[in-house]
């Protein structure tokens, strides 16, 4: 029995459409299949600092929650050294398959501006999730004269040698935040680099130096005990824990902002669907009330930014701090 040409054409068109439909279905379900298969082995989450710090605490919190959700554990590996650049270089060399990640902070950007001989650039990494951020608190010895930022700036403009200001070290986030304050306020503090934030704060409490930028976790107990006084915070919003302490932006330095952020990155070339899966899983962790409460207790503001938003922050931070570092002529060999 012969078939009219039109009927044959319809059958051929139907087969084509069916094929296209199957192809679309397979394409749509591919990420789901990838998510179902991932992870099929342990995931490494590197931290470029020693155990016990805020970086390590945040990483272990995220790792523990992901391990509950996944059939495989997330193992935190501490690889301290050279301001996290050793661990970051190892991440660059890792396979871009989602099984090696790293928790980084804002120095991830400034390291690339301060160290000219690094084996990597920011383009060697894929942002996954921005987790949290925190400002610094500008704290002083209680016997220091100024009680607010305006009075501090006024005093600094009368000091030919500059007011001593301690930081955890040359090129630290606190150091470049100090340089930003100097540049925006038109003053010149006398930078005193220490080997870490704890000894700098100890010397402020002891009256050996008057000022530092401290993290909320580091400083809040001493502010409460009146061993330190808070002059301002470096975020655009006041800290909930210090509602009566104004921001620097509202205290004579309009537009000032200097936060430390925490995020997770992967090697560049990690498949977008893997990055998307990782981000969504971390996002679910960040919605857990217990996780948000713990971050808040650490003085951090929980965030939940997409990979694209995280990349925008990195780009903006690079532009901002390049100018500050160049003007201050901060560099390492």
C-alpha positions in Angstrom: 0.0 0.0 0.0 1.4 3.3 -1.0 1.4 6.4 1.2 0.7 10.0 0.1 3.9 12.1 0.0 2.3 14.4 2.7 1.9 11.5 5.1 5.5 10.5 4.7 6.7 14.1 5.2 4.6 14.2 8.4 6.2 11.1 9.8 9.7 12.3 9.0 8.9 15.7 10.7 7.5 13.8 13.7 10.7 11.8 14.0 12.8 15.0 13.8 10.7 16.7 16.4 10.8 13.7 18.6 14.6 13.6 18.3 14.8 17.3 19.1 12.5 16.8 22.1 14.7 13.9 23.4 17.8 16.1 22.9 16.3 18.9 24.9 15.2 16.6 27.6 18.7 15.1 27.9 20.2 18.6 27.9 17.8 19.7 30.7 18.5 16.7 32.8 22.3 16.6 32.4 22.9 19.0 35.3 20.5 16.9 37.5 22.4 13.8 36.6 25.7 15.6 37.3 24.3 16.7 40.7 23.1 13.2 41.5 26.6 11.8 40.7 28.5 14.5 42.6 30.4 14.0 44.8 31.4 10.4 44.4 34.6 10.9 46.4 35.7 13.2 49.2 35.9 16.9 48.5 38.8 19.0 49.7 38.2 22.5 51.1 41.6 24.2 51.6 42.3 27.0 54.0 45.5 29.0 53.6 45.7 29.7 57.4 46.5 27.6 60.5 43.6 26.0 62.4 41.7 28.1 64.9 41.3 31.4 63.1 38.0 32.7 61.7 38.8 31.4 58.2 39.3 27.9 59.6 36.1 28.2 61.7 34.0 29.2 58.8 35.4 26.6 56.5 34.8 23.8 59.0 31.2 25.0 59.6 30.5 24.9 55.9 32.3 21.5 55.5 30.4 19.9 58.3 27.0 21.0 56.9 27.8 19.9 53.4 29.1 16.5 54.7 25.6 16.0 56.3 24.0 16.6 52.9 26.3 14.6 50.7 27.2 10.9 50.5 30.9 11.9 50.7 32.7 14.1 53.3 34.1 17.5 52.8 37.6 17.5 54.3 39.2 20.8 55.5 42.9 21.0 54.7 44.9 23.7 56.4 47.9 24.8 54.3 49.3 28.0 55.9 52.1 30.0 54.6 52.9 33.2 52.7 49.6 34.9 53.5 47.6 32.0 51.9 49.5 32.2 48.5 50.9 28.7 48.9 47.5 27.1 49.2 46.1 29.4 46.4 48.9 28.3 44.0 48.0 24.6 44.8 44.4 25.3 44.0 45.4 26.6 40.6 47.2 23.4 39.9 44.2 21.2 41.0 41.8 19.6 38.5 38.8 21.8 37.7 36.3 19.2 38.7 34.7 20.6 41.8 36.6 18.2 44.2 39.2 20.8 45.3 37.9 24.1 46.7 39.3 26.9 48.8 37.9 29.3 51.4 39.5 32.7 50.8 39.1 36.1 52.3 39.5 39.6 50.8 43.3 39.3 50.8 42.8 36.9 47.9 42.5 40.0 45.8 45.1 42.2 47.4 47.7 39.5 47.4 47.8 39.6 43.6 48.5 43.4 43.8 51.2 43.1 46.5 53.2 40.1 45.4 54.6 40.6 41.9 56.0 37.0 41.4 52.9 34.9 42.2 52.3 31.9 39.9 48.7 32.8 39.5 46.3 35.6 38.7 42.6 36.2 39.7 41.6 34.8 36.4 42.9 31.3 37.4 39.9 30.8 39.7 36.1 30.5 39.5 34.0 32.2 42.2 31.5 29.8 43.8 29.9 31.4 46.8 30.3 34.6 48.8 29.6 33.5 52.4 29.9 36.4 54.8 31.6 39.6 55.5 32.6 41.7 58.5 33.9 45.2 59.1 36.7 46.3 61.3 36.2 48.3 64.5 38.5 51.3 64.9 39.4 50.9 68.6 41.6 53.0 70.9 43.1 52.8 74.3 40.5 54.3 76.7 42.9 57.0 77.8 43.4 58.2 74.2 42.0 61.7 73.8 39.6 61.5 70.8 36.3 59.7 71.3 35.1 59.8 67.7 36.5 59.8 64.2 36.0 63.5 63.6 38.1 64.4 66.6 40.7 61.8 65.6 41.1 63.3 62.2 41.3 66.8 63.6 44.1 65.6 66.0 45.9 63.8 63.2 46.1 66.9 61.2 48.1 68.6 64.0 50.6 65.8 64.4 53.7 66.2 62.3 55.0 62.7 62.9 51.5 61.1 62.7 49.6 59.1 65.3 50.9 55.6 65.8 48.5 53.0 64.3 49.1 49.3 64.7 48.3 46.6 62.2 48.9 42.8 61.9 51.6 43.4 59.4 52.8 45.1 56.2 50.3 44.6 53.4 47.6 43.2 55.7 44.0 44.1 55.1 44.1 46.4 58.1 47.2 48.1 56.7 45.6 48.9 53.3 42.4 49.9 55.1 44.5 52.4 57.1 46.0 53.7 53.9 42.5 54.2 52.5 41.6 56.2 55.6 44.7 58.3 55.3 44.0 59.0 51.6 40.3 59.8 52.1 40.7 61.9 55.2 43.8 63.8 54.1 45.9 62.7 57.1 49.0 60.6 57.7 49.1 58.0 60.5 52.3 56.4 61.6 52.0 52.7 60.6 53.3 50.2 63.1 53.3 46.7 61.7 53.1 43.8 64.1 53.3 40.0 63.5 49.6 39.4 63.9 46.5 41.2 65.2 46.6 39.8 68.8 49.9 41.4 69.8 48.9 44.8 68.3 45.6 44.7 70.3 47.5 43.8 73.5 49.7 46.9 73.0 46.7 49.1 72.6 45.1 47.7 75.8 48.5 48.3 77.5 48.8 51.8 76.2 51.9 51.3 74.1 50.1 52.3 70.9 46.8 54.2 70.7 44.9 52.7 67.7 44.2 49.6 65.6 41.6 48.2 63.3 40.3 45.1 65.0 37.7 42.5 64.0 34.5 42.4 66.0 35.3 39.0 67.3 38.7 40.2 68.5 37.6 43.4 70.1 34.0 43.2 71.3 34.8 41.4 74.7 37.4 44.1 75.5 35.0 47.0 74.5 32.4 45.5 76.8 35.0 45.4 79.6 36.0 49.0 78.9 39.6 47.9 78.1 39.1 49.4 74.6 36.9 52.1 73.2 35.3 52.0 69.8 35.6 55.1 67.7 33.9 53.8 64.5 33.2 50.8 62.2 34.4 50.4 58.7 31.2 49.1 57.1 28.4 51.2 55.5 26.0 50.1 58.2 26.4 50.2 62.0 27.2 46.9 63.7 24.2 45.4 65.5 26.5 44.6 68.4 27.6 48.3 68.6 24.5 50.3 67.6 25.8 53.5 69.2 29.1 53.4 67.3 28.9 55.3 64.0 30.4 54.2 60.7 33.5 56.1 59.5 31.4 57.1 56.5 29.0 59.0 58.8 31.8 60.4 60.9 33.7 62.6 58.6 34.9 60.2 55.9 32.0 59.9 53.4 32.1 56.8 51.2 34.6 55.0 53.4 34.2 51.2 53.5 36.6 48.4 54.2 35.3 44.9 55.0 36.8 41.5 55.1 34.7 39.0 53.1 34.8 35.2 53.1 34.1 33.1 50.0 34.7 29.8 48.3 36.4 29.5 45.0 37.4 26.7 42.6 40.0 26.4 39.8 39.1 28.1 36.6 37.6 25.8 34.0 35.4 24.1 36.6 32.2 23.2 34.6 29.5 25.9 35.1 26.9 23.2 36.1 29.3 22.0 38.8 29.8 25.6 40.1 26.1 26.1 40.0 25.5 22.9 42.0 28.1 23.8 44.6 26.7 27.3 44.9 23.1 26.0 45.5 24.3 23.5 48.0 26.3 26.1 50.0 23.3 28.5 49.7 21.1 25.9 51.4 23.7 25.6 54.2 23.7 29.4 54.7 19.9 29.3 55.1 20.2 27.1 58.1 19.3 29.1 61.3 22.0 27.5 63.3 24.7 28.4 60.7 23.4 32.0 60.5 23.4 32.3 64.3 27.0 30.9 64.5 28.2 33.3 61.8 26.6 36.2 63.7 28.2 35.1 66.9 31.6 35.3 65.1 30.8 38.9 64.2 30.1 38.1 60.6 27.1 39.1 58.4 25.8 36.0 56.5 25.6 36.6 52.7 24.3 34.5 49.9 25.7 35.9 46.7 25.8 34.1 43.3 29.0 33.3 41.5 28.3 36.3 39.2 27.8 38.7 42.1 31.0 37.3 43.7 32.9 38.0 40.5 31.6 41.5 40.5 32.8 42.1 44.0 36.3 40.7 43.1 36.5 43.0 40.1 35.4 46.0 42.1 37.8 45.2 45.0 40.7 44.9 42.5 40.0 48.3 41.0 39.6 49.9 44.5 42.7 48.5 46.2 44.9 48.9 43.1 44.6 52.6 43.5 45.1 52.6 47.2 48.2 50.3 47.1 49.8 52.2 44.2 49.3 55.6 45.9 50.7 54.2 49.2 53.6 52.5 47.3 53.1 49.2 49.2 54.9 46.3 47.5 56.8 43.2 48.3 59.8 41.6 46.5 
